[in-house]
Amino acid sequence: MSKKFIGLLLLGAVLVAGGFFAPTVYRWWDALSNPWAYANANGASLTGKWNGQLNVSGQARRPFKLELRRGEMDGRKRQIRFARMGLFEGTAQVPDEAGRVLQYEVWGKTNRDGSEITINFRPINRQPESFKQAQWTQLRGSWQGATLTLQGAADLVLYTMTGAVSTSEDAPLSLSASLQKTQ
């Protein structure tokens, strides 16, 4: 056999082996780069289902459900300054002032260890009302094991049939949430 044939045979074997092991190597690399997305030795990960309370200006307490998934995001949600690593998406549910459960689309970013988290919210089923409602678009916080802590601010907004109206007369409301991992 010629050296050229042996070289091509060896190259083919390397490519076949690489194709066979590529998914395993990718998952290993992703787990190393994004440990928050995978269960650690204690079984904790940032992805999954979370339940807790959302405190609005220290007065109103509302049930808060959050589900986070590691996934690819389309260009509408991805901000150019964010690297691919650390991105997640999901859903949230929080009752409004009238007691109706609002659905939110969520997406965000975390650093490698989950100590800095930013979650963006977009309401999906907000309804027009005759009273002002708290509106937030982003919460920031940190994750540690089975606890997720978030803080942020909300504006009071009047939702009408044609859009949303807010004024500078209303002071922003402080928001805080403490959630526990359920799955």
URLINTA-V787360 format. One record per helix or strand of 3 or more residues. SS is the DSSP state (2 for helix, 1 for strand). FROM is the first residue (numbers start at 1). LEN is the number of residues. If there is no record, write none. Layout:
ss=SS from=FROM len=LEN
ss=SS from=FROM len=LEN
This chain:
ss=2 from=3 len=31
ss=2 from=35 len=3
ss=1 from=48 len=9
ss=1 from=60 len=10
ss=1 from=87 len=9
ss=1 from=101 len=10
ss=1 from=117 len=7
ss=1 from=132 len=4
ss=1 from=138 len=7
ss=1 from=147 len=13
ss=1 from=173 len=9
